C-alpha cells in the first residue's frame, strides 16, 4: 500500500493520505454528504461545533464493531488561522475529523506552504486560484462531474466562519458561514469528507482493483 492508493472501509471508498508505521490516515474519496458546520449562529471552534459531534457520534456509529476497533483516537492540533489569526480553539481528541488549512496546503495535497505563510499584498479572500496543487483538492459529490465545495475544520476570518475548499480546489481561507448561508432553509451546507487514522491490515480485492481493510 502506498500514499494515494484507494481503499474500501465500511460503506465508503477512501484515499490514503499518510502512512506512519502500522497506522494509516485516510479521507473519503468523495464528498459523502452536505451539512452545516454548526447548528447555531454563534462564535464557534472545531472543539464545540455540531459537525464534530456528528462525526464522532452518529457517523462513527455507522461502522461495525470490528471496524470501530481499527479506528484510532488521536490528538488533533487546531492552529489559529494563518492569515487572520482567528482562534481555532483548543486541541481535541477525535476518532473522525476534518482536515485543517495547514494539512491541505502543506502536507497531503502537495506543498503550497510558501503561499500559506507568505500571502500576497492585499490578498484577503482566496488562497491562490492559480496554485498548481488546487487540482489535487477537488472533490465531487454524488457522482457529479464537477467539483463541489467541502469543509475544513479551521476557522475563517472570524469565529462564525469555517474555511473550505472551493469546487476548483482553491482554499477559501476567509471561510463560509458556519450556519447561515444561501440555502432556502437558512443553512450553509458544505461538503463533508471525513478523515481518520486507522490501524489496519490491507488485502487486495479482485473487484475494482481496490484495497480493502480486513
N, C-alpha and C positions, 0 to 999 in steps of 0.2 A: 504494500500500500504506500502511496505517495501523496504529498500535498497536491490538491487539485483533483484527486480521484472523487468519484461519486459512490455513495453507499446508500443502502436502504436500512432504515431503522424505524421501527414502529410503522406508522402509516405513511411515512414521508421519505422522499429522496433528499439526501444531504450531500454537501460538498465539504471535503476535508480542507481545513484551513491551516492546521498546525499539528505536529506530532511531537510529543515530549515523552520519551521512554515508551511506556505502555499506554499512555493517555493521549487521546486524540480530540482535537477541537473541531466541531462540525457546525455548519449552518445550513438551514434548509435551502435547497437549490432554488426554490421558487417562493414567492410571497404566498403564504398559506391562508391568510385571511386579512381583513381590514378592520381595525379597531382604533378608538381614540387612545391617546397616551394616558389620559386621566379622566375620571368620571365627574370631575367638578372643576369649575372655572376659578382657579386659585393658584397661588405660587406653589410649586411642587418641585421635587427632585426624584431621581430614579428610586431612591430608597422607599418613598411613600406613594408612588404612583400606582394607579389601579392596573396598569398593564403589567407591571412586575408581579403584583399579587395574582393576576390571572395566569401568567406563565408558570409561576411556581405553585399554583394551586390547581385550578380546573384543567389547564393544558397538561401539566405534569401527570395528572391522574388518568390521562388518556393512554399512558403507557402501561404495559403489563408489569406484573411484579418482577419478572425476570429482566425486563428492560430497565425498570427503575433501579435495579441493583447495579446496573452498569453506568448510571448517570452520577457524576461526581458533584458534590457540593464544593464550590470554590469561592475564594475571596475575590471580589470584584472591585477594582480600583476606579473611583469616579473623580477624575481630574476636572478642574474648572475649565470652562470653555476657553480655548487658547487665544481667541480673538477678543472676546468681550470680558473675560474674567468672571463670567457668571458662575456662581456657586453651584456645583453639580451634586452636592450633598455628601453624606458620609459613605464610606466604603461598605459594601454589603457582602453577604454570603448567599449565593444563589446556585440553584441547580440549572435553571433555564434563565437566559438573559438576552439582552440585545448588545450589539457592538457599540463602541464609543467612537468619537471623532478620531482619536489617535489610532485606534485599531484599524479603521477603514482607510485612513490616509497614509499610514506609515508601515503597517505590519502585514496585512493579509490580502491586500489588493494592489500591490506594488508600493514603491516608496515615493511618496509625494511630500515628504517631511519638509522640504525647503519651502513649499507653498503654504504649509500649515504654520510654520514658525517665522516666515518672512513674507507676510501678505503685502500686496502692492499698495501704494499710496491710494487712499480713498476707496479701497476695496472693502465693501461692507456686507453685502448680502450673500454673494456666491463665492464658493471656494475658487474654482477656476474652470470655466467652460471648455477650455482647450487642454485640460490636463490629460496626458496620454493614458492615465490609469482609469479614467472615467468609465470606459467600456467594460472594465472588469467588475464594476459595481452595479451594472444594470441588472435588474431583476424583473421577472414577469409574473403576472397574476392570472390564474385560471386559464392558462393556455393562450393568453393574449400574445400577439406577435410584436408588441411594442412594450417598452419598459414602463413600470408603474413606480410611484414613489413609496419609500419604506422608511420606517422609523429607526433612529439610533437612540441610545439611552441618554446621551449627553444633553444638557440644557442649551438653549439657543441664546439670543442676546438678552433675554431675561428669563425669569422662572415660570412664565406661563407659556413658554415655547420650548419645543424639543427639536433637536437637529434631525435632519432627514436626508435621504439620498433621492435626488430627483430622478425622473424617468430616464434621463440621458446619462445618469451616473454621476453627475456633479453633486457636490455636497452643499446642501442648503444650511450653511453654518449659522445663519441668523435664526433658523427654526421655523416650524409651523406651530400654530396654536394647539396646545395640548388638549383642549376641549372644544372650543368654538371654532367653526370653520365655515365652509361654503356648502355643506351638506344641508338638505332640506330639514333634517332633524336637529340642526344646530351643532352637530358634532363634526370634528375634523378627523375623518377615519383614514389612517395611513396603513400602509402595508406592514405586515409583521413577518419577520424572518427569525424565528427562534434560533438560539445558539447555545451549545452546551459542550462540556468536556465529558468524555466517556472513556471508561476502561473497558476495552473490548478485545475480542478475538475476531479476526476477519477471515471469512471464507469466500470463495468465488462461487457465484451462481452461474449456471449456464444461460439463464434467461436474462436478456437486457444487458449482458456483459457488465453487470453492476455488482460491486461487493455488498455482502450482507453481514450485518452484525450477528454473531451467534453466541 
